[in-house]
Amino acid sequence: MPRMPKWMGDAVENLMASKFLTVTVTHVEYLSREVKRVCFAGDLSRADCFPGYAVSFRVSALDHKDYTPVVFTKDTCEIIFHIHGNGPGSAFADNLQVGDSTKMLIPRGRKLYREGGDHFFFGDESSIGTCKAIMQEVPCAGIFELDEANWEVLGKLEMQVDVVHKHHGNIVAALDKHTLHKEMTYVLTGKAASIQVFRKLLKERGVSSSQMIIKAYWVAEKHKRGSFAT
């Protein structure tokens, strides 16, 4: 959801009250200094969620941020947050503690996987939760671009994927270790510029656009990191 004036945010919550779910934090865990797993509990029985869907939180008086759940059941929601910089979304995630209550907009969006068949995932810290959710549905290999401080996160989550350094990793060498085939679905997420590079590499190796599902979560501005969509 976009940034909006406070009065408009208040009006949205009142007019769309049935679309908001009240949840309470039941568990928090820092998987690294920048990656935090948070579990929420509440009555979620009137909402459906598939890997790739996003929920939204009002992270400040003016800002709403979308996040993709790793787990979403009738009474539990788990989200992996990337805490980056000093933005309102990062402050919201970093400050969440057990016992806190908040409102969450019901999941919406599109599936970022296809039923059956092997999948190949590309992403960064902003899409760890999305990949973990997909892995629970279909076979999935992949490559992540991460800061070195976050490499240990994937092991803690038992995610068997390759990792390259975000700023000076050899993405070509990492990709060429994998066998690519026409029956595979390729899910490209994370930084928009990195997606463009990876998409070009796939096309050069015979992967068609119809095999790809693309979801950019953030765009780097000229002098600072962009905000994350999920």
N, C-alpha and C positions, 0 to 999 in steps of 0.2 A: 504494500500500500504506500502511496506517496506521502510526502510531508504535507501537513495541512494546518491551518490555524486551530488554536485550542478549541474555540467555540464549535468549529466544524467536527473536530474529533469527538467532542462531547456529544454532539448531535448524532453522529454515526453510531456511537455506542447505545444511545437511547432508542433511535429508530430501528436499529438492527439488533436489539437486545437478544432476540432468539438465536442469532448467529454467533453469539459469544458464549464461551464455556468458562466457568470458574474453576481454576485448578490450584493445587497447593504443592509446593516443592517438597518432595520426600527424600531426595538424595542428591548430593552434589559431589563431583569428583574431578579434580584437575588431572587430565591425562598428560598434560605438559603445562608449561607456564602460560601458553596461549590457547590451549584447547581444553574445554570444560564440558563434562557430561552432566546433564541435569535431568532428573526424573520428576515428572509431575503426576499427581493423582486427582481424579475428579470423575464426575458422571459424563463420560464421553460417548454414551451409547447411541446418541442420535446423529453421530457423525461417521462418515466413511473416510478411509484414508488409504492411499496406495503409494508405493515408492515413487517419489518425485513430487507428490503433493506438498503444499506448504501451509503452515499455520502462521498467524500474524499476532504479534504482541505490540501494544502501545508502549514503546520504550522510553518516551518522554512526553511532555505535554503536546509537542508538535510532531513527533516522529513515530512511525509504525515500521516494523521490520518483519520480513518473512524468514521462516526457518523450516527446513524439511525434517520431519520426525524420522528417527531410526526405528522406533517402535510406537505403534498406536493401536491400543486395544480399547475395550469398552470402559476401562477405568484407569489406564496408564498411558502416558506419553513420555517418550525419551528423546531428547534433542542433544546433539553435539554442537556446541557453540565455538566459533573461532573468535577469540578476543584480540582485536587488532587496533592499535592506536587509541585515541581518546574520544571516539564517536559515541553517540547515545546508545547504539546497539551494543557496543562492547561494554560500556558502563553498566547497562541493564544486566547483561549476562554475568559479568564479573561480580555484581552485587547480590545475585540470587543466593539465598540461604535456605536451609531446611526450615519449613514452617511458613515461608512467605506464600501469600496468595496473590494471584493475578488473573486477568482475563485473557483468553486466547480466542482469536477468531477461528472458526471451524476450518478444517482442511479444504483446500480447493486447488485446482491446477490440472495437470495431466500426468499420466504415467510416464516415467522415464525408462521404461524397459518394455520388452515384448514377450508375451507368453511363450515359454519354451525356447530352446536354442541357447547357444553360448553367447555371452556378452563380453565386450571389452570396454573398460572404463578409463577415462582420462580426467584428472581433476587436480585440485589443490586443497589447502586447509578448509576452504569454504564448502567443499563438497564431500568431506569424509563421511558425514552422516548419510548423504544420499547414496553413496556407494555401498555402505554397510547395509542399508535398507534393501538395495537391489540384490546384494549377495544372499540375502535371506530368501529370495524368490527364485533366482536362476543362477546357473554357473557363471562366474564372472572373474576374468583376469583383468589386469590393468596396469597403468603407470600413473604415479602421482608426482607432481612437482611440489616439494615442500622445503621450507627452511629447515636447516639441520636440527634445530632445537625441537622439531616436531616429528622427527623420523620414528621415534620410539612409540608414537601414538598408534600406528598401524599394527604393530606387534601386540600391543595391549588389547586391541580390538580383534585380534586373530584374523587380520585381513592379509591374505597372501597376494600381494601386489608388488611391483617394482617401484623403487623410489629414485628420483634424480634430484639434485640440488636445484632449487628454484631459480637461482641466478646464474649458475655456470655448469649446470648438468648437461650431459650428452643425451638429449632426447632421441636422437637418431639411432644411436647405438642401443639404447634401451628398447626401442620399438623393433629393431631388426632381430632381436632375440626371440620375437614372437612369430608364430605362424598365423597369418591372416587368411580368412576364407570367406566365400560369398554368403554362407549361411549365418555368419556372425553379425550381431548388432553392436554398433559402436556408440557409446554414450559419452559425449564430450561436454564437460562442465568446467566451471571456475572462471578464470580471468579471460575476458573476451579476446585479447591479443594472443594469448597462448592457445586458445581454441583455434584461431585462424591458422596458426603455424602447424598445429597437429593435424587439422583437417587437410591441409595441403600435403603433408607427409603421407596421410592415408590415401589421398587421391593418387599420388605418385606411385603408390603400391597397388593400385587397381581396385580400391574400395570405392563404391559408388555412393552418391549422396543419399540414395534411398535406404542405405544401410545405417545411416547416422541419425542419432537423436542428439540435438544440440541445445544446451541451456547455459547461457552466460550468467554468472552470478555477480560479477563485478567488473568495473572498468577503471583502469588507472588514469587518474588525471595527470596533468603536466607535472605538478610538483608534489602530489601526494597520492596515497592509495585511495581508490574509490570505495564507496560503501558497498557492503555485501547485500545481495537480495535475499539470500537464504543462509 
